[in-house]
Amino acid sequence: MFASPVETDIAPSGSLLGLLQRGRGDGALHALAAPRPEAVAAVEHCVLNDPRRDWQVEHRSLYYARLYAELGADLTAIAGHLGHPEDAAAGDPLTGEGVPEERTGLALSVLGHLVSYGDTRALDLLRRYALRGANWRWALDELAVRDDDRGLRALGPGILERFPATEEGEAALGAAARDAFEPRPWRIWAEDRNRPAQAARVRRALESGAFDRWRRQLRPPRPQPGWSVASVLGWVAEGQLLDPPQWREAPAARCLAAVAGPGDRPALLTAAGRAEPAVRAAALRHLAEREDPAALDLIEAAGADPRRELAEAAGRALSRMSGPQALERARGWACREDELGAAAAALLAVRGGAADGGLVLQALRRTVRAQGPDGDPGALWPLVDGAGRLGLAAAAPVLRHVYRETVSSQLRGRTAVALAATDPSFAAGFAVECLWDCEEDTRAVGARHATTGDARVVERLRSLAADPAEEAGVQTAVRGRLHEPPRPPAS
């Protein structure tokens, strides 16, 4: 019924490794029930080979850290990964440029959570890596929120040894202090009375970093358009002449919002209908954001253009509209199998009414069938949200398929919300495993919906309520449920 997933290094969803790579609650439950060597090997594989589709927004570290703690796994594999010669050769040791954070970031974050659980082995490993590792800034940020003042103070001399007392070294030191995600260690080093020379050096670095930040704010490094509609559209066209070309649709639309007046409408209509694709996209987006009466016809014309970048821009422009005329046209376009059709279905999913449920359901089935459970997020994700918003019970089988198979933990969380509104079996089914999910929002969904008639649910709720590493939003949902009478499982 559905398209096969694209070949990746992600294991099948029914295997222990596949469940753990996806961060599913069932993965944690299966790992705790599996033979310990097999479970530890699978968890280590995930930590050392980050499986996330987008490592900058998806969460796995607390999920894996809990499994490390519950399985009693040692940290030998992580230590070997961090100490690998590949790490020492990565990036510029002075500026940090080119350091592949995605290689070691997950392992360092897992160690940070283990420190929160009182694991002194993890604390020692983080400290050692902060002094010698390529991705030391990440390790220092983990320590900044978990180590005590004494431990951080002791790291000062070793960290500052990375920066030679040269003009280049002082500049790199100032940049490191300025860009630090967690400023606490730098403040401790700047106030260390037992090391006055170090304290003075760090204070100069902090002052230099603050001055650099102020100077950059006064002198933005990016090119700026002139202050007229013609200048803005010309700036968009200039971006296409660069190597590589720059698509300036979004920033140009923001500039047009500031400079365009009623008298500029003819020029914008001309640009949106006949200019080169980049200029046309910027003008089209500006008109769509203002619900201009001519925008929908221009969007339809752009959507039929054979140039893909312009057809995609038409879909983006439609997504900026919300009026009744846009919804009415979207109903006529939702069955199209192109960029405009996907945008129209997404618009109905987000802003349509109950009468649009059939079109949203058709689009959801069509998208999953054609693209699989990890298709274009711009097309699939709004449809999943819309199925829940409109309470489409007939969408439950497709949503269950997406929940099981997707490699995106964020999409799985959104699918859980949709299932809670469409699937009567959710409370006694997927909601239970959501309590062990890698994403905090998904755990909160489980806390709100899982039936407390299941003994595992009550035990897990109490565990999450007492866990010092759990997020506040999850604990709020958990405590609200612990004071409710038990809900019987769905029949």
Summary of the structure (lengths in Angstrom):
residues: 491
radius of gyration: 26.6
end to end distance: 27.9
largest distance: 73.9
contacts: 1647
relative contact order: 0.07
helix: 68%
strand: 0%
